[in-house]
Amino acid sequence: MTNILQQIAQNIIESKLYTIDIDNEFSLESFSKDITLFDYQQEALKYAISVLELYFQDKQKLAEFYKLKGFNENEFKREKLTLDSLLNRASFWMATGSGKSIVMIKLLEILQLMIQKEYIPANDILILAPTDKILKQLQAQVELFNKYATKKIELISLKDYEKVKRQGSLFANEEVQVFYYRSDLFSDEDGVGKKKDGKRINYKDFVTYNQDGQNISSWYIILDEAHKGDAGKSLKKEYYNTLAKNGYIFNFSATFTDSIDKITTIYNFNLAKFNEKGYGKNIKIVDEEFKGFNKKEGDLTPADKKDVLLKSLILFSAIKKEYSELKKIDKRLYHNPLMIAVAHTVNIKNADLKVYFQTLLEVAKDEPNEFVKCKQELISNLNKNRNYFFGDERVSDTFLELLRDITYQDILFYLFNAKSKGTIECIKTKDSSELLFKLKTSFKPFALLKISDTKSWSNGLLYNYDITEDMTQEGYFRRLNDKDSSINILLGSRVFSEGWDSNRPNIVSFLNIGSSNAKKYVMQTIGRGVRIEPLPHERKRFKYINIEAIKDIKQAVKIEKYNSGIESIFVFATSKSDVENVFKEIETQKDDFQRVEGIRKQKYINIPLLIPKYIQNVKVEDKHIKYKLHRKTLKRLQEFIDNSLLDVILIDLVGKCKSKNLALSTIDKIQNSSERHFILNDMEDLEIDEVDLIVKIDKFFESKLSNVKEFVEISDEIKHYKDIKVNIKKIKPKELEIIKEDIKNSSIDKEKQKEELKNALQKGKIDIDTMISEVEKLGSSKPKTTLLDIRNIKKHYYHPLLLKTDNDYFKNIIDEDSEIEFINNLERYLKREDNHLKKYDSWYFSKLSDRIDDIYIPYIDSNKSKVSKFYPDFIFWLKKANKYKIIFIDPHGLQSGRDTTRDKTEGFERIFPNKEFKKDNFDIEIELVWYYQDSIKEELLEKYRKWDFDEIFR
């Protein structure tokens, strides 16, 4: 039972059960000059706002939601989990690398705003983290945020609490005052008494009691991995619960194991989800194990140790070779690959890392006899199991072919930075925690050792090896992320688990690490290396990148040929099962949906399927589009500007405002020409901070409108059919097998084969018995499942189509009543002999999915005052001679809000004013249809409303 609170939040948002105007009252996107929040980070904060409002307004309703979602106290008696204990907490389950610190800091800003607007009580805020390192990272991020924030966040040690409280109200000044402390130093009287270092504090000093001696404490507590700990973990939880009795607990972590954290997860973006949405590298735990490094198996020969290391070097060389091919396409592409080897022991005699290094020396000296055998075994094992640990992607054929071509010479070139074999020499730098290694036959170091005591490590081991000094360099580790770094192997201990982020790692070797007591370390090491950046500022794997980002790359189609290895992180371990068990814990925490196999793109398309591509080249301001604003809000803004020094306002706008004139033109609009630039209404003033509101209005006027740039043939813009999933927890295995068989039997290929058999019979090429026999082999195409409708419409872009009303079994199928009605009506129409589609030489159509597919119409959302994208439900392509027609059809629009439908219609008219275009030999006509039966009084919408297919396809 996981993510119940997330389901509740989704219901609140989708059913609009909240009263706060989240989009207009909060700026969820902004963080700093160079950082804006991703969609998933903004969504997490929206969920938090909606649940916070519900909790402080109607706790009973929140409790009822939990019951409706299936929570039953009787199932958690052993854990003493009660319904009341769930209500005032929310857990953010976010992968390392997903930006949970950004979400946490924005949450601080949101709490202050909600307090200011009296949506929630004015309580003290406390952040707890387990180490000084995590707290310092948080402080650094807060400093970055504060450079461009109107309301600065002031982090104050909890030890100074009394001093601050004596100075006055927590929010008396214009800062968000947040207390912080290390969670492991949070204790009670006994714990404080045992340690005399003065660091430990008694949590009871921060508990508030009323006159009757009852606890009325109401802290907002934010835990940053602070639920981790030792045997005192349950006590720490009790401390937090006591302090937040009438407040709220927010728990942030990459790994949750306790039921209370799983159930109260308000946003699940753990490593599995992170990967599923296209972020980060694919994770592959290879079959090869570093058994030779396991002291329990000391009878293994040196060759056993060398083999698995050699395999990792072969694999790395293939990835580097991929990278060299990618650089030929575009030098901006991807990262410079890196191997990491981390060990349980470093400085003791026969330490894991020393054994690894000695084996590396042997490979550098001469080509191993086992080279070909090791390469063949590696390829064979990867070929047998190409699946990654998460998701549906697989190791590619091209990458396996590349592995087959790797030679020992490639290892020397791509790993050792050398053209010939040789002995290794050591280089000391100014940083005493670093040692560099290079071959004498090369000018560039290839490996970096980063541990606390390099002197002890090198004693004895580097005897008879040349050791030089390079005191001109401050240190290689801090420059490891540079794209021109020559370092290919990073050696160390647990130094990489916290405080170091890089997109470079493609191979991670865990030497005697991975047992149950190292779960957190394994997850953090992988999490900090899983990041990916195919192009600058693009954080998703290549196939998930917006097509606009690669429009200027001439050979973009070749990229996916050479990116399988570089988009992966291969994990080697002493024990594969130990590391797998760490990841399986996350895998069991994934949602219960599995991809539906067998849905394929239509093969027999005989016309180019054209779609519009846009260019943003006109400012909103230049088209005289107005900003929607409350009359009271405008008056407040005008008074703020009149009563403030312009220089002071402009200083506040520095870093927050993107316009060249620092919003001066927007300030002028607010003061002098309101009727020309604003649509005014008499709704309630939203009380947004004046500077933030100026930034928001300026962003609107500075935003670019799109115009049609060209029409291109569709490539991968329709992709939702690749992500159709079924809930395997709600469907019986037998029924799932029936659905799979139905999908297989509904294949359009099968229908074509039947047609070919009929033609062969008519031409006398086969007899009737042969035809009957072959048709029987093909099986029945009539679906057996009763769980959903499986439709085989020959002219659809992919097949089959899956439909179901009241759907909680499937994702990304057709489940809207209006869309199902449209498909039903279309199928009836196609059966008519006189249907107008027969007049065309050829035609096709496709379902479109909001936010997954990349076919849309830009428009201005007047309620949110922002440029948005309208995704129609269906697109039709019709061709007759050189006449080509594209029809966007939306059966749902007029059944939803009319304001939004009007905005989308106006957006269509602005983008396609003439509705006629040319492409090659085609005269292209663009149409929009609101598919709706009843007439509409509003002239603009009625103009595009149609119900009769004869009229639509005239």
C-alpha positions, 0 to 999 in steps of 0.5 A: 500500500503506497502513494495513497496521499498522492492519489488523494492529491491527484483527486483534489487537483483533478476534481478542483476541490481546492479553493486556492488559485495555485497557478496565479497565487504561486510562482512555482517555476522560478528558482534562480537565474539559471534554474527553473523547476521541472514539470514534475517538481512543480506538480509535487508542490501543487500536490503539497499545497492542495493537501495542506489546504485540506488538512488545515481546513477539514481534517475529517475530509482528509481522513475520509479520503484515506479510508476511501483509498483503502487504508485500514488500521487493522492491517497495521496493528503491528506497526501501531499505525493509526489514521490520525498519525497519517494526516499531518505528514507528507513524504516526497519520494524523490530519486537522488539527482531529481532535484529534491533540494530545489523542491524543499527550498521552494516549499519553504517559500510556499509555506511562508506565502500560505502563512502570509495569506492565512491559508495555514497557521503561522508556525515555526519551521525546522529543517533536520538533516543527518550530516553537516555535509547535507546541511552545507549543501542546503545552505549553498542552494539557499544562497543561490535562491536568495540572490534572486528571491524577493523574500529571502530565506534565513537559515538559523541554527536551532541553538539560537531559537530563544534569541530569535524569539526574543527579537520579535515575530518570526515573520516580522521582517521580510525574510522566511526564517527557518531553523535547522539542525542535525537530526543525529544530534536531536536527543532527550535529557539522557542523550544530552547528558551522555555527551559533553561536547555541547552539540546535542540538544534536548528536543523537549526544550522546543515543545510547547505546553498549555496551562493544562500540561497538554502538548500543543506544539505546532512546528512545520518539520522538514526532514532531509534524509533525517529518517535514516539512522541507528537504533534510536530511529524510533525515538527520533520519530517520536521527537518529530511527532511530538514537535509537530503534533499540531503542525506538519511533517514533510519527509524528503528521501530517495529511499523509504522503507517504513509503511507510514512513509510509503502510504503518505507519499505525496509525490513518488519520483523515486529512481524507478519513476525518474527513469520511467519518465526519461530522466537519467541513464538506464541502469544495467547490473551486469552478470560478471562479479568481482569474486576474486576480490572477495576474501571469502573466496581467497582460493581464486587465482589472479586470473579470476580477478583479472577477467572481470576487470578486463570485461569492465575495461572492454565495456568502457572502451566501447562506450568511449568509442561511442562517444567519439562517434557522437562528437563527430555529429555534434561536439555538444553531445553527451558527456565524457565517459568515466569509470568509478571503482569504490571499495569497502577497504582502502588502506589495510594490507590486501585492501580491495582497492589495492587488489583492483589497482594491481590488476589494472597494472597488469592489464596496462603492461601487456595484452591479457591472454584471456582478452578474446575469451572475456570479450565473448563472454561479456557479449554473450551475457549482455545478449542473453539479457539485454533488459535494463533494471527499470523500464522497457529499453534494451541494450542495442544491437549496434552497441553489441556490434561495437563491443565485438570490434573492441581490441586491446589497442582500443583499451590502451587508447580509450582508457589509458590515453596511450598508443602503446602498452607500458608501465604506470607512473604516479603523480602527486598534486597539491591536494594530499588526498589525490594521486594521479596515474598515467602510462609512461607511454602517454602524456595524460593521466588516466586515473585518479585516486581520491581518498583521505590518506594517499600516503598510507595507501601508496606505501609499499604498493608503489615501490619501484614505481616512478613518483613525480610531483605536479604542484602547478595544479590545485587538484584534479577531482574538482575539475573531473566534470570538465569535458576535456578531463583526461581522467577515465577511472576514479578510484576511491572509497565512500567519498562519493556517496554525498556531496559530489554530482556528475553526469560522467559515470557510465561504469560503477564497480562496487568492491565488497560493497552492496550488502544490506548495511550498504543500501544507502551508499549504493543508492547514493553512488548510483543516484549521483552518477545517473544524471544525463545531459545529451545536450546542454540543459537537456536532462532527459535521455535523447528519445525523450528530448523535445524535438525543438531542442535538436532541430539544428543537429543535421544528423540527429537520426544517427544519434540513437545509433550510437547512444545505447552505451553512453545512456547507460550506467553499468554496475559491476559488484562483488555480489550481483545479488546484493546490489540487485536486492537494493534495487529490487526494493525500489522495484517493488515500490514502483506503481503496479503498471506494466507495459502492454506489448504488441501495439504497433505503428501502422506499416502500410501508410502510403501518403506522407503524414504532415504536421505543423512545426512552429517558430516563436518569433513574435512577442505577445506585446506586439500582438496587443494581447491583454493580460487578465488582472483583477481590478483591485490587484492593478490598483494595489500595483499602481500604489506600490509603484507610486509609493516606491523608489523606481531604483529600489524596485529595479534592484529587486527585479535584478536576476528575477526579470528576464527582459532586457529593459528590466520590466520598465515597459511593464511598469509603464503599462501598469501605471499609464495604459492599463485599459490597453494592456489589461483585461480587468475584472472584479474578482478578489485580489490574489495578494501576490507579492508586488515584485513577483507579480510585476515579474509574472506580468513582464514574463507574459508580455515578453513571452513569444507567440508561435507561428507556423514555420513549416510542415514536416513528415511525422517521425516520433511525435506520436508516441503514447502507444509505446507507453500503454500500461495495465495495472497488474495488481488489479487484473488476474494473470489469466485475463492479462494473457487473454488481453495479450493474445487478443492484441496479437490476434487483432493485428492488421498484418493478419487481416492483410494476410487473409486478403492475400490468401483470398487473392491467391485463391481467386487467381488459382494459385491455391485451392480452397482447402489450403486457404481454409487451413492457412486462415485457421492458422492465423486464428480468430481476430475477435477479442475474448476479453471483457475488460476493454474494447480492442478495435482494429481500425485499418486507417489508424496510425497504430493498432489496435486501439484500446477503449474502456470507460470507468478505467482504472486498469489501463494508462494512455488508452482511450477512456473519455466517454466523448472520445469513445462515442466519437470512435463508435460513431466513426466506425458506423460511418465507415460502414456506410457505402456513401461515406465521404472518406471514400472520395479521397485517394488516401486518409489516416487518423490518430488519437493524440495524447496530452503531454506525451505526444508532440502535436499541438496548437499554441494558444494563450490561456487567458485565465492563467495569462500564459502561452500554453499548448492545446492537444486536440484529441484526434488528427486526420490526414486526407489526400486527394490529388494534390489537395491535402487536408489536416483536420484536428478533431476534439470531442471533449472541448465543448463539454469542458470549460467554455473559456478554455475552449474559446482561448484554444479556438482563438489560438487556432485562428491566430496560428492558421489565419488563412488555413491554407499552406503549401508543402512540396506539391501539396496544397494544405488546408487546416481545419479545427472541429469541435465534435459536439451535437448541440448547437452553441449560442456563442458565434465563434464556437458554433463556427467550428462545431460539427456533428455530421461526418459528411460535413466534417469530411466534405 
